[in-house]
């Protein structure tokens, strides 16, 4: 077994929709990033790569490379998952926290979990998603940023 952790933060600006967990959440703010700015998927990528000691998202998908500009993070996550699987690892489960003042993610939670499960090729029961506001303080509370954390547990294929 191996465990990995990932974290990501992206600045927000007026606009929308908000790209999160591989879906477009209707919102009046959008994420700023070199890729599509999906903080949640970037945290998942880092958790998977971290568990397999394969580096991090910035190493695998450098923001100095034009191919990564505006890139769909779902594609990046699928590639990271393939690299991890190539070493014999399978995902036991992932659990994620999104830090976002607005909107409430409750109504989007199942769709995001299902989307992440589909990208990873695992059952939705293996994908946990929690959501926290910034309690109105700090950069999250001021709606200047969205952040996400993820832990991933990997097992060798025979044991999962
Ligand atoms: Mg990022």
Backbone and ligand atoms as CSV (ligand in chain L), in Angstrom:
chain,resi,resn,atom,element,x,y,z
A,1,UNK,N,N,0.838,-1.193,0.000
A,1,UNK,CA,C,0.000,0.000,0.000
A,1,UNK,C,C,0.881,1.254,0.000
A,2,UNK,N,N,0.377,2.308,-0.643
A,2,UNK,CA,C,1.065,3.605,-0.622
A,2,UNK,C,C,0.000,4.693,-0.454
A,3,UNK,N,N,0.333,5.729,0.298
A,3,UNK,CA,C,-0.588,6.850,0.451
A,3,UNK,C,C,0.071,8.114,-0.094
A,4,UNK,N,N,-0.711,8.974,-0.714
A,4,UNK,CA,C,-0.182,10.225,-1.251
A,4,UNK,C,C,-1.106,11.369,-0.900
A,5,UNK,N,N,-0.530,12.581,-0.891
A,5,UNK,CA,C,-1.325,13.760,-0.565
A,5,UNK,C,C,-1.110,14.820,-1.642
A,6,UNK,N,N,-2.155,15.576,-1.943
A,6,UNK,CA,C,-2.042,16.642,-2.932
A,6,UNK,C,C,-2.771,17.882,-2.468
A,7,UNK,N,N,-2.269,19.018,-2.896
A,7,UNK,CA,C,-2.898,20.294,-2.544
A,7,UNK,C,C,-2.756,21.237,-3.732
A,8,UNK,N,N,-3.759,22.086,-3.954
A,8,UNK,CA,C,-3.635,23.080,-5.011
A,8,UNK,C,C,-4.501,24.292,-4.693
A,9,UNK,N,N,-4.057,25.426,-5.183
A,9,UNK,CA,C,-4.799,26.683,-5.035
A,9,UNK,C,C,-4.811,27.401,-6.381
A,10,UNK,N,N,-5.949,27.950,-6.746
A,10,UNK,CA,C,-6.012,28.808,-7.932
A,10,UNK,C,C,-6.741,30.092,-7.585
A,11,UNK,N,N,-6.282,31.192,-8.167
A,11,UNK,CA,C,-6.953,32.466,-7.980
A,11,UNK,C,C,-8.258,32.478,-8.771
A,12,UNK,N,N,-9.222,33.250,-8.271
A,12,UNK,CA,C,-10.512,33.395,-8.944
A,12,UNK,C,C,-10.635,34.813,-9.497
A,13,UNK,N,N,-11.396,34.937,-10.580
A,13,UNK,CA,C,-11.701,36.263,-11.125
A,13,UNK,C,C,-13.160,36.243,-11.587
A,14,UNK,N,N,-13.754,37.420,-11.743
A,14,UNK,CA,C,-15.135,37.469,-12.219
A,14,UNK,C,C,-15.237,36.764,-13.566
A,15,UNK,N,N,-16.308,36.028,-13.760
A,15,UNK,CA,C,-16.495,35.270,-14.990
A,15,UNK,C,C,-17.240,33.993,-14.673
A,16,UNK,N,N,-16.924,32.954,-15.365
A,16,UNK,CA,C,-17.547,31.674,-15.124
A,16,UNK,C,C,-17.604,30.872,-16.404
A,17,UNK,N,N,-17.975,29.607,-16.335
A,17,UNK,CA,C,-18.264,28.859,-15.112
A,17,UNK,C,C,-16.978,28.491,-14.362
A,18,UNK,N,N,-17.138,27.849,-13.235
A,18,UNK,CA,C,-15.990,27.437,-12.431
A,18,UNK,C,C,-15.658,25.976,-12.741
A,19,UNK,N,N,-14.468,25.764,-13.266
A,19,UNK,CA,C,-14.029,24.406,-13.597
A,19,UNK,C,C,-13.565,23.703,-12.321
A,20,UNK,N,N,-14.229,22.602,-11.980
A,20,UNK,CA,C,-13.893,21.923,-10.725
A,20,UNK,C,C,-14.241,20.444,-10.826
A,21,UNK,N,N,-13.250,19.613,-10.599
A,21,UNK,CA,C,-13.484,18.172,-10.624
A,21,UNK,C,C,-13.878,17.660,-11.997
A,22,UNK,N,N,-13.452,18.363,-13.028
A,22,UNK,CA,C,-13.717,17.915,-14.389
A,22,UNK,C,C,-15.066,18.328,-14.933
A,23,UNK,N,N,-15.805,19.137,-14.170
A,23,UNK,CA,C,-17.083,19.644,-14.675
A,23,UNK,C,C,-17.098,21.174,-14.597
A,24,UNK,N,N,-18.020,21.778,-15.316
A,24,UNK,CA,C,-18.217,23.222,-15.253
A,24,UNK,C,C,-19.345,23.516,-14.274
A,25,UNK,N,N,-18.978,24.095,-13.121
A,25,UNK,CA,C,-19.984,24.464,-12.124
A,25,UNK,C,C,-20.478,25.872,-12.446
A,26,UNK,N,N,-21.790,26.043,-12.655
A,26,UNK,CA,C,-22.314,27.381,-12.937
A,26,UNK,C,C,-21.962,28.336,-11.791
A,27,UNK,N,N,-21.292,29.452,-12.106
A,27,UNK,CA,C,-20.843,30.384,-11.067
A,27,UNK,C,C,-20.500,31.711,-11.725
A,28,UNK,N,N,-20.380,32.772,-10.902
A,28,UNK,CA,C,-20.034,34.082,-11.446
A,28,UNK,C,C,-18.544,34.381,-11.287
A,29,UNK,N,N,-17.765,33.343,-10.941
A,29,UNK,CA,C,-16.301,33.460,-10.880
A,29,UNK,C,C,-15.689,32.269,-11.579
A,30,UNK,N,N,-14.480,32.496,-12.108
A,30,UNK,CA,C,-13.771,31.401,-12.770
A,30,UNK,C,C,-12.346,31.329,-12.255
A,31,UNK,N,N,-11.742,30.172,-12.467
A,31,UNK,CA,C,-10.410,29.902,-11.973
A,31,UNK,C,C,-9.360,30.367,-12.979
A,32,UNK,N,N,-8.286,30.980,-12.477
A,32,UNK,CA,C,-7.179,31.417,-13.329
A,32,UNK,C,C,-6.087,30.351,-13.271
A,33,UNK,N,N,-5.634,29.915,-14.429
A,33,UNK,CA,C,-4.565,28.922,-14.451
A,33,UNK,C,C,-3.970,28.785,-15.824
A,34,UNK,N,N,-2.781,28.190,-15.881
A,34,UNK,CA,C,-2.136,27.959,-17.177
A,34,UNK,C,C,-2.932,26.914,-17.964
A,35,UNK,N,N,-3.404,25.891,-17.234
A,35,UNK,CA,C,-4.279,24.887,-17.844
A,35,UNK,C,C,-5.707,25.401,-17.694
A,36,UNK,N,N,-6.662,24.499,-17.477
A,36,UNK,CA,C,-8.045,24.943,-17.272
A,36,UNK,C,C,-8.306,25.386,-15.829
A,37,UNK,N,N,-7.264,25.336,-14.981
A,37,UNK,CA,C,-7.375,25.873,-13.624
A,37,UNK,C,C,-8.182,25.023,-12.661
A,38,UNK,N,N,-8.264,23.733,-12.931
A,38,UNK,CA,C,-9.082,22.836,-12.093
A,38,UNK,C,C,-8.293,22.411,-10.843
A,39,UNK,N,N,-8.465,23.167,-9.766
A,39,UNK,CA,C,-7.692,22.934,-8.544
A,39,UNK,C,C,-7.938,21.534,-7.973
A,40,UNK,N,N,-9.170,21.063,-8.067
A,40,UNK,CA,C,-9.491,19.747,-7.496
A,40,UNK,C,C,-8.760,18.628,-8.247
A,41,UNK,N,N,-8.833,18.647,-9.562
A,41,UNK,CA,C,-8.141,17.592,-10.317
A,41,UNK,C,C,-6.631,17.682,-10.154
A,42,UNK,N,N,-6.105,18.892,-10.006
A,42,UNK,CA,C,-4.660,19.029,-9.800
A,42,UNK,C,C,-4.251,18.438,-8.455
A,43,UNK,N,N,-5.089,18.594,-7.443
A,43,UNK,CA,C,-4.801,17.999,-6.128
A,43,UNK,C,C,-4.843,16.467,-6.221
A,44,UNK,N,N,-5.786,15.954,-7.008
A,44,UNK,CA,C,-5.883,14.496,-7.183
A,44,UNK,C,C,-4.645,13.970,-7.921
A,45,UNK,N,N,-4.227,14.696,-8.956
A,45,UNK,CA,C,-3.023,14.298,-9.704
A,45,UNK,C,C,-1.829,14.217,-8.760
A,46,UNK,N,N,-1.648,15.240,-7.928
A,46,UNK,CA,C,-0.508,15.250,-7.012
A,46,UNK,C,C,-0.593,14.138,-5.971
A,47,UNK,N,N,-1.791,13.821,-5.522
A,47,UNK,CA,C,-1.947,12.732,-4.545
A,47,UNK,C,C,-1.545,11.393,-5.178
A,48,UNK,N,N,-1.961,11.169,-6.415
A,48,UNK,CA,C,-1.617,9.915,-7.111
A,48,UNK,C,C,-0.126,9.841,-7.394
A,49,UNK,N,N,0.418,10.936,-7.949
A,49,UNK,CA,C,1.849,10.950,-8.268
A,49,UNK,C,C,2.679,10.856,-6.998
A,50,UNK,N,N,2.218,11.522,-5.949
A,50,UNK,CA,C,2.946,11.484,-4.676
A,50,UNK,C,C,2.983,10.080,-4.097
A,51,UNK,N,N,1.865,9.392,-4.162
A,51,UNK,CA,C,1.799,8.029,-3.613
A,51,UNK,C,C,2.751,7.094,-4.337
A,52,UNK,N,N,2.928,7.320,-5.634
A,52,UNK,CA,C,3.804,6.461,-6.437
A,52,UNK,C,C,5.215,7.040,-6.549
A,53,UNK,N,N,5.474,8.148,-5.834
A,53,UNK,CA,C,6.778,8.829,-5.873
A,53,UNK,C,C,7.170,9.185,-7.305
A,54,UNK,N,N,6.217,9.714,-8.049
A,54,UNK,CA,C,6.460,10.090,-9.449
A,54,UNK,C,C,6.547,11.604,-9.638
A,55,UNK,N,N,6.751,12.332,-8.550
A,55,UNK,CA,C,6.881,13.781,-8.676
A,55,UNK,C,C,5.562,14.483,-8.462
A,56,UNK,N,N,5.318,15.530,-9.260
A,56,UNK,CA,C,4.077,16.278,-9.082
A,56,UNK,C,C,3.574,16.815,-10.426
A,57,UNK,N,N,2.440,17.482,-10.366
A,57,UNK,CA,C,1.773,17.941,-11.588
A,57,UNK,C,C,2.640,18.921,-12.382
A,58,UNK,N,N,3.377,19.770,-11.660
A,58,UNK,CA,C,4.225,20.759,-12.326
A,58,UNK,C,C,5.384,20.123,-13.076
A,59,UNK,N,N,5.831,18.965,-12.576
A,59,UNK,CA,C,6.938,18.247,-13.210
A,59,UNK,C,C,6.442,17.478,-14.448
A,60,UNK,N,N,5.270,16.873,-14.308
A,60,UNK,CA,C,4.737,16.064,-15.410
A,60,UNK,C,C,4.137,16.928,-16.528
A,61,UNK,N,N,3.568,18.082,-16.122
A,61,UNK,CA,C,2.923,18.967,-17.102
A,61,UNK,C,C,3.423,20.400,-16.902
A,62,UNK,N,N,4.674,20.698,-17.308
A,62,UNK,CA,C,5.265,22.026,-17.051
A,62,UNK,C,C,4.457,23.160,-17.682
A,63,UNK,N,N,4.302,24.256,-16.911
A,63,UNK,CA,C,3.545,25.395,-17.460
A,63,UNK,C,C,4.386,26.205,-18.440
A,64,UNK,N,N,5.607,25.731,-18.691
A,64,UNK,CA,C,6.454,26.372,-19.705
A,64,UNK,C,C,6.215,25.751,-21.083
A,65,UNK,N,N,5.444,24.663,-21.113
A,65,UNK,CA,C,5.180,23.998,-22.393
A,65,UNK,C,C,3.821,24.415,-22.947
A,66,UNK,N,N,3.854,24.866,-24.204
A,66,UNK,CA,C,2.647,25.394,-24.851
A,66,UNK,C,C,1.519,24.370,-24.884
A,67,UNK,N,N,1.886,23.067,-24.955
A,67,UNK,CA,C,0.869,22.019,-25.062
A,67,UNK,C,C,-0.037,21.989,-23.825
A,68,UNK,N,N,0.471,22.525,-22.705
A,68,UNK,CA,C,-0.301,22.490,-21.462
A,68,UNK,C,C,-1.167,23.732,-21.259
A,69,UNK,N,N,-1.057,24.710,-22.177
A,69,UNK,CA,C,-1.851,25.937,-22.042
A,69,UNK,C,C,-3.325,25.641,-22.302
A,70,UNK,N,N,-4.149,25.986,-21.314
A,70,UNK,CA,C,-5.586,25.766,-21.460
A,70,UNK,C,C,-5.971,24.292,-21.497
A,71,UNK,N,N,-5.021,23.436,-21.116
A,71,UNK,CA,C,-5.233,21.992,-21.236
A,71,UNK,C,C,-6.322,21.482,-20.293
A,72,UNK,N,N,-7.090,20.524,-20.788
A,72,UNK,CA,C,-8.132,19.882,-19.991
A,72,UNK,C,C,-7.463,19.047,-18.895
A,73,UNK,N,N,-7.728,19.396,-17.647
A,73,UNK,CA,C,-7.092,18.686,-16.536
A,73,UNK,C,C,-7.530,17.225,-16.453
A,74,UNK,N,N,-8.685,16.905,-17.025
A,74,UNK,CA,C,-9.141,15.511,-17.042
A,74,UNK,C,C,-8.158,14.652,-17.830
A,75,UNK,N,N,-7.659,15.231,-18.920
A,75,UNK,CA,C,-6.667,14.556,-19.749
A,75,UNK,C,C,-5.363,14.364,-18.968
A,76,UNK,N,N,-4.988,15.381,-18.189
A,76,UNK,CA,C,-3.770,15.304,-17.368
A,76,UNK,C,C,-3.923,14.246,-16.280
A,77,UNK,N,N,-5.103,14.202,-15.659
A,77,UNK,CA,C,-5.344,13.211,-14.603
A,77,UNK,C,C,-5.305,11.793,-15.173
A,78,UNK,N,N,-5.899,11.611,-16.350
A,78,UNK,CA,C,-5.889,10.288,-16.980
A,78,UNK,C,C,-4.453,9.852,-17.268
A,79,UNK,N,N,-3.619,10.788,-17.723
A,79,UNK,CA,C,-2.225,10.473,-18.027
A,79,UNK,C,C,-1.452,10.133,-16.751
A,80,UNK,N,N,-1.708,10.886,-15.685
A,80,UNK,CA,C,-1.045,10.610,-14.403
A,80,UNK,C,C,-1.475,9.244,-13.873
A,81,UNK,N,N,-2.748,8.953,-14.009
A,81,UNK,CA,C,-3.285,7.660,-13.557
A,81,UNK,C,C,-2.638,6.513,-14.332
A,82,UNK,N,N,-2.425,6.725,-15.625
A,82,UNK,CA,C,-1.769,5.703,-16.458
A,82,UNK,C,C,-0.334,5.469,-16.017
A,83,UNK,N,N,0.367,6.560,-15.677
A,83,UNK,CA,C,1.758,6.434,-15.232
A,83,UNK,C,C,1.835,5.651,-13.927
A,84,UNK,N,N,0.882,5.899,-13.048
A,84,UNK,CA,C,0.829,5.197,-11.759
A,84,UNK,C,C,0.476,3.718,-11.980
A,85,UNK,N,N,-0.493,3.474,-12.866
A,85,UNK,CA,C,-0.927,2.100,-13.162
A,85,UNK,C,C,0.183,1.300,-13.832
A,86,UNK,N,N,1.028,2.005,-14.604
A,86,UNK,CA,C,2.125,1.328,-15.304
A,86,UNK,C,C,3.123,0.714,-14.327
A,87,UNK,N,N,3.142,1.232,-13.100
A,87,UNK,CA,C,4.030,0.685,-12.070
A,87,UNK,C,C,3.344,-0.440,-11.285
A,88,UNK,N,N,2.098,-0.743,-11.657
A,88,UNK,CA,C,1.386,-1.838,-10.983
A,88,UNK,C,C,0.431,-1.388,-9.898
A,89,UNK,N,N,0.309,-0.057,-9.710
A,89,UNK,CA,C,-0.556,0.456,-8.644
A,89,UNK,C,C,-1.990,0.618,-9.124
A,90,UNK,N,N,-2.915,0.300,-8.224
A,90,UNK,CA,C,-4.335,0.585,-8.472
A,90,UNK,C,C,-4.865,1.432,-7.324
A,91,UNK,N,N,-5.858,2.236,-7.636
A,91,UNK,CA,C,-6.417,3.126,-6.623
A,91,UNK,C,C,-7.356,2.349,-5.695
A,92,UNK,N,N,-7.070,2.397,-4.404
A,92,UNK,CA,C,-7.998,1.838,-3.413
A,92,UNK,C,C,-9.118,2.852,-3.194
A,93,UNK,N,N,-8.745,4.089,-2.883
A,93,UNK,CA,C,-9.722,5.170,-2.795
A,93,UNK,C,C,-9.015,6.516,-2.806
A,94,UNK,N,N,-9.771,7.550,-3.119
A,94,UNK,CA,C,-9.286,8.917,-2.934
A,94,UNK,C,C,-10.317,9.655,-2.084
A,95,UNK,N,N,-9.849,10.636,-1.317
A,95,UNK,CA,C,-10.761,11.483,-0.557
A,95,UNK,C,C,-10.280,12.919,-0.712
A,96,UNK,N,N,-11.202,13.800,-1.018
A,96,UNK,CA,C,-10.843,15.179,-1.368
A,96,UNK,C,C,-11.636,16.197,-0.547
A,97,UNK,N,N,-11.024,17.350,-0.361
A,97,UNK,CA,C,-11.718,18.491,0.249
A,97,UNK,C,C,-11.568,19.687,-0.680
A,98,UNK,N,N,-12.675,20.346,-0.981
A,98,UNK,CA,C,-12.644,21.596,-1.743
A,98,UNK,C,C,-12.899,22.744,-0.773
A,99,UNK,N,N,-12.085,23.783,-0.877
A,99,UNK,CA,C,-12.250,24.984,-0.058
A,99,UNK,C,C,-12.742,26.095,-0.972
A,100,UNK,N,N,-13.991,26.470,-0.797
A,100,UNK,CA,C,-14.633,27.418,-1.711
A,100,UNK,C,C,-15.773,28.108,-0.971
A,101,UNK,N,N,-15.761,29.437,-0.993
A,101,UNK,CA,C,-16.806,30.167,-0.264
A,101,UNK,C,C,-18.185,29.991,-0.901
A,102,UNK,N,N,-18.245,30.142,-2.211
A,102,UNK,CA,C,-19.463,29.973,-2.997
A,102,UNK,C,C,-19.113,29.291,-4.302
A,103,UNK,N,N,-20.019,28.613,-4.968
A,103,UNK,CA,C,-21.343,28.209,-4.486
A,103,UNK,C,C,-21.248,26.968,-3.609
A,104,UNK,N,N,-22.327,26.639,-2.932
A,104,UNK,CA,C,-22.406,25.388,-2.184
A,104,UNK,C,C,-22.264,24.241,-3.182
A,105,UNK,N,N,-21.460,23.261,-2.842
A,105,UNK,CA,C,-21.202,22.178,-3.797
A,105,UNK,C,C,-22.112,20.968,-3.611
A,106,UNK,N,N,-22.970,21.039,-2.599
A,106,UNK,CA,C,-23.816,19.879,-2.281
A,106,UNK,C,C,-24.564,19.345,-3.505
A,107,UNK,N,N,-25.147,20.261,-4.282
A,107,UNK,CA,C,-25.956,19.825,-5.424
A,107,UNK,C,C,-25.097,19.329,-6.589
A,108,UNK,N,N,-23.794,19.620,-6.558
A,108,UNK,CA,C,-22.893,19.199,-7.633
A,108,UNK,C,C,-22.023,18.013,-7.231
A,109,UNK,N,N,-22.126,17.635,-5.932
A,109,UNK,CA,C,-21.170,16.667,-5.391
A,109,UNK,C,C,-21.177,15.325,-6.126
A,110,UNK,N,N,-22.356,14.766,-6.348
A,110,UNK,CA,C,-22.417,13.438,-6.968
A,110,UNK,C,C,-21.876,13.479,-8.396
A,111,UNK,N,N,-22.193,14.556,-9.116
A,111,UNK,CA,C,-21.731,14.686,-10.498
A,111,UNK,C,C,-20.203,14.792,-10.551
A,112,UNK,N,N,-19.632,15.549,-9.614
A,112,UNK,CA,C,-18.170,15.681,-9.563
A,112,UNK,C,C,-17.527,14.342,-9.202
A,113,UNK,N,N,-18.094,13.663,-8.199
A,113,UNK,CA,C,-17.548,12.351,-7.799
A,113,UNK,C,C,-17.611,11.369,-8.970
A,114,UNK,N,N,-18.743,11.365,-9.670
A,114,UNK,CA,C,-18.915,10.439,-10.797
A,114,UNK,C,C,-17.946,10.764,-11.921
A,115,UNK,N,N,-17.758,12.065,-12.169
A,115,UNK,CA,C,-16.832,12.488,-13.234
A,115,UNK,C,C,-15.406,12.058,-12.896
A,116,UNK,N,N,-14.982,12.273,-11.652
A,116,UNK,CA,C,-13.623,11.882,-11.258
A,116,UNK,C,C,-13.477,10.363,-11.318
A,117,UNK,N,N,-14.505,9.626,-10.897
A,117,UNK,CA,C,-14.473,8.163,-10.956
A,117,UNK,C,C,-14.347,7.695,-12.409
A,118,UNK,N,N,-15.063,8.344,-13.312
A,118,UNK,CA,C,-15.008,7.977,-14.732
A,118,UNK,C,C,-13.617,8.223,-15.315
A,119,UNK,N,N,-13.037,9.377,-14.973
A,119,UNK,CA,C,-11.692,9.687,-15.482
A,119,UNK,C,C,-10.686,8.654,-14.992
A,120,UNK,N,N,-10.850,8.226,-13.735
A,120,UNK,CA,C,-9.897,7.301,-13.115
A,120,UNK,C,C,-10.225,5.835,-13.405
A,121,UNK,N,N,-11.410,5.586,-13.948
A,121,UNK,CA,C,-11.809,4.210,-14.236
A,121,UNK,C,C,-12.061,3.398,-12.979
A,122,UNK,N,N,-12.604,4.042,-11.942
A,122,UNK,CA,C,-12.917,3.338,-10.692
A,122,UNK,C,C,-14.376,3.588,-10.319
A,123,UNK,N,N,-14.848,2.804,-9.341
A,123,UNK,CA,C,-16.225,2.949,-8.894
A,123,UNK,C,C,-16.382,4.244,-8.093
A,124,UNK,N,N,-17.527,4.876,-8.221
A,124,UNK,CA,C,-17.768,6.153,-7.540
A,124,UNK,C,C,-17.686,6.017,-6.013
A,125,UNK,N,N,-17.918,4.805,-5.517
A,125,UNK,CA,C,-17.821,4.567,-4.069
A,125,UNK,C,C,-16.395,4.728,-3.545
A,126,UNK,N,N,-15.443,4.742,-4.458
A,126,UNK,CA,C,-14.045,4.911,-4.061
A,126,UNK,C,C,-13.608,6.372,-4.080
A,127,UNK,N,N,-14.538,7.266,-4.401
A,127,UNK,CA,C,-14.220,8.696,-4.527
A,127,UNK,C,C,-14.991,9.494,-3.482
A,128,UNK,N,N,-14.289,10.026,-2.490
A,128,UNK,CA,C,-14.909,10.855,-1.460
A,128,UNK,C,C,-14.721,12.329,-1.790
A,129,UNK,N,N,-15.714,13.136,-1.465
A,129,UNK,CA,C,-15.607,14.583,-1.722
A,129,UNK,C,C,-16.291,15.353,-0.605
A,130,UNK,N,N,-15.514,16.213,0.029
A,130,UNK,CA,C,-16.044,17.081,1.073
A,130,UNK,C,C,-15.891,18.529,0.612
A,131,UNK,N,N,-16.695,19.408,1.177
A,131,UNK,CA,C,-16.616,20.819,0.790
A,131,UNK,C,C,-16.653,21.695,2.035
A,132,UNK,N,N,-15.768,22.681,2.049
A,132,UNK,CA,C,-15.686,23.636,3.157
A,132,UNK,C,C,-15.712,25.055,2.608
A,133,UNK,N,N,-16.382,25.949,3.298
A,133,UNK,CA,C,-16.286,27.369,2.943
A,133,UNK,C,C,-15.064,27.945,3.665
A,134,UNK,N,N,-14.778,29.206,3.426
A,134,UNK,CA,C,-13.692,29.876,4.127
A,134,UNK,C,C,-14.206,30.657,5.321
A,135,UNK,N,N,-15.456,30.390,5.710
A,135,UNK,CA,C,-16.063,31.088,6.857
A,135,UNK,C,C,-15.981,32.609,6.686
A,136,UNK,N,N,-15.927,33.050,5.421
A,136,UNK,CA,C,-15.943,34.486,5.154
A,136,UNK,C,C,-14.642,35.215,5.442
A,137,UNK,N,N,-13.582,34.475,5.805
A,137,UNK,CA,C,-12.303,35.138,6.087
A,137,UNK,C,C,-11.198,34.554,5.204
A,138,UNK,N,N,-10.098,35.301,5.114
A,138,UNK,CA,C,-8.966,34.841,4.305
A,138,UNK,C,C,-9.278,34.904,2.820
A,139,UNK,N,N,-8.349,34.365,2.015
A,139,UNK,CA,C,-8.513,34.437,0.562
A,139,UNK,C,C,-9.684,33.591,0.077
A,140,UNK,N,N,-9.926,32.460,0.744
A,140,UNK,CA,C,-11.064,31.621,0.349
A,140,UNK,C,C,-12.362,32.357,0.675
A,141,UNK,N,N,-12.441,32.872,1.887
A,141,UNK,CA,C,-13.650,33.565,2.324
A,141,UNK,C,C,-13.956,34.800,1.512
A,142,UNK,N,N,-12.897,35.463,1.030
A,142,UNK,CA,C,-13.071,36.672,0.219
A,142,UNK,C,C,-13.332,36.344,-1.250
A,143,UNK,N,N,-13.439,35.044,-1.556
A,143,UNK,CA,C,-13.708,34.566,-2.920
A,143,UNK,C,C,-12.619,34.967,-3.901
A,144,UNK,N,N,-11.378,35.052,-3.375
A,144,UNK,CA,C,-10.231,35.349,-4.233
A,144,UNK,C,C,-9.554,34.081,-4.709
A,145,UNK,N,N,-9.910,32.957,-4.085
A,145,UNK,CA,C,-9.233,31.707,-4.433
A,145,UNK,C,C,-10.122,30.503,-4.179
A,146,UNK,N,N,-9.788,29.426,-4.893
A,146,UNK,CA,C,-10.361,28.109,-4.631
A,146,UNK,C,C,-9.170,27.204,-4.333
A,147,UNK,N,N,-9.321,26.322,-3.350
A,147,UNK,CA,C,-8.234,25.395,-3.019
A,147,UNK,C,C,-8.812,23.994,-2.882
A,148,UNK,N,N,-7.932,23.021,-2.979
A,148,UNK,CA,C,-8.373,21.636,-2.838
A,148,UNK,C,C,-7.256,20.791,-2.263
A,149,UNK,N,N,-7.651,19.782,-1.515
A,149,UNK,CA,C,-6.706,18.801,-0.989
A,149,UNK,C,C,-7.223,17.420,-1.339
A,150,UNK,N,N,-6.297,16.487,-1.463
A,150,UNK,CA,C,-6.689,15.108,-1.761
A,150,UNK,C,C,-5.709,14.133,-1.140
A,151,UNK,N,N,-6.208,13.033,-0.622
A,151,UNK,CA,C,-5.357,11.909,-0.264
A,151,UNK,C,C,-5.763,10.737,-1.149
A,152,UNK,N,N,-4.754,9.972,-1.534
A,152,UNK,CA,C,-4.992,8.799,-2.377
A,152,UNK,C,C,-4.321,7.597,-1.742
A,153,UNK,N,N,-5.029,6.483,-1.714
A,153,UNK,CA,C,-4.452,5.223,-1.252
A,153,UNK,C,C,-4.328,4.288,-2.455
A,154,UNK,N,N,-3.110,3.806,-2.661
A,154,UNK,CA,C,-2.858,2.883,-3.771
A,154,UNK,C,C,-2.522,1.510,-3.229
A,155,UNK,N,N,-2.883,0.487,-3.985
A,155,UNK,CA,C,-2.505,-0.873,-3.633
A,155,UNK,C,C,-1.942,-1.568,-4.850
A,156,UNK,N,N,-1.103,-2.577,-4.627
A,156,UNK,CA,C,-0.612,-3.366,-5.755
A,156,UNK,C,C,-1.778,-4.145,-6.358
A,157,UNK,N,N,-1.831,-4.222,-7.640
A,157,UNK,CA,C,-2.996,-4.733,-8.372
A,157,UNK,C,C,-3.620,-5.985,-7.767
A,158,UNK,N,N,-2.814,-6.942,-7.315
A,158,UNK,CA,C,-3.340,-8.202,-6.803
A,158,UNK,C,C,-4.124,-8.048,-5.502
A,159,UNK,N,N,-3.814,-6.977,-4.749
A,159,UNK,CA,C,-4.375,-6.845,-3.402
A,159,UNK,C,C,-5.644,-5.980,-3.349
A,160,UNK,N,N,-5.899,-5.180,-4.409
A,160,UNK,CA,C,-6.991,-4.200,-4.344
A,160,UNK,C,C,-8.347,-4.885,-4.484
L,1,MG,MG,MG,-3.144,23.875,-10.331
